[in-house]
Amino acid sequence: MSAVLLALGAAASFGAMSVALRRGIGSVGEVPGASLVVLLCGFAATFAAAFVRHDPAAAWKFFLAGLIAPGLSQLLFTAAVAEVGASRSSAAAGAAPLVALAIAFSLLGEPVRAGLVVGGVAIVVGGLLLASERTRPGHLRARGLLYAAGAALCFAVRDSIVRALHAHASPETAAAAAALAGVAVGLLASRRLPTRLEFRAFAPAGFFFAASYIMLFEAYFHGRLSVVSPLDATETLWAVGLAALAFGRSEGLGRRALLGAGAIVLGGIVVGLSSAG
């Protein structure tokens, strides 16, 4: 499977995770417990996948990267979803490609192509349109956007590290090591094990998260950072669409949300065509 399809699959899974997380928070409301369940499910799935193809020699490097993401990033993203909903959290996190592209071009020596830059900018502009929607309900607090922006920075740093080290391990082992680090951070944050109620509420989000991580690491092991990161940011579109189906008007989406979603789709198409060139 190509890096483009893997990145799009990872984006769809992460968008579904955002919506499942929002639903679980609505029924339970415990953010630290939510993050830990998601991270535990992610580790269980990636650890099982690592049995198929494993190369543990450099796993410790990916463990260190995992302290940033999914460790810190998942705590921030979960808090963002609790504050401003799935759509806007994914939108704000969509700024990650700008940081990732800057790193890819300046530090990793990846070729600068006009299509990649235009596509990445279109995706981020789409995310900003979604985040700036003025008709959001009053109960959604703007500080959640700061949490999501912090998560975006963590995503970009993680993506850069994974791509830089992609030749030193199998993607399944790398994903499992990163997920294990995420569990460690989640345990430190919650300082307790999840309850049965939390497992039931957040396990669906955890398995979507696991699918996203496995596909994302596979994509970075087969494609350039400048290609995979912008395509992965299309998770905003999936989150918006699925949230509209699941929650209707409660997410407060209007005209800017539709324009933002369109910009994200256009950006994804441009990046895909540029990567094939």
RASULFEN-V653959 format. One line per field, one symbol per residue. ss: DSSP state (A for helix, B for strand, O for the rest). psi: psi as a letter, one per 30 degrees, with the letter a starting at -180 (. if undefined). A space follows every 50 residues. Layout:
ss=???
psi=???
//
This chain:
ss=OOAAAAAAAAAAAAAAAAAAAAAAAAAOOOAAAAAAAAAAAAAAAAAAAA OOOOOAAAAAAAAAAAAAAAAAAAAAAAAAAAAAAAAAAAAAAOOAAAAA AAAAAAOOOOOOOAAAAAAAAAAAAAAAAAAOOOOOOOOOOOAAAAAAAA AAAAAAAAAAAAAAOAAAOOAAAAAAAAAAAAAAAAAAAAOOOOOAAAAA AAAAAAAAAAAAAAAAAAAAAAOOAAAAAAAAOOAAAAAAAAAAAAAAAA AOOOAAAAAAAAAAAAAAAAAAAAAAO
psi=kleeeeeeeeeeeeeeeeeeeeeeeffegjeeeeeeeeeeeeeeeeeeff fejligegeeefeeefeekgdeeeeeeeeeeeegleeeeeeefffeeeee eeeeeeefgkkjkeeeeeeeeeeeeeeeeefgkfgklffkkfffeeeeee eeeeeeeeeeeeeegfgglleeeeeeeeeeeeeeeeeeeeglllleeeee efeeeeeeeeeeeeeeeeefffllefeeeeeffffeeeeeeeeeeefbff fhkbeeeeeeeeeeeeeeeeeeeeff.
//
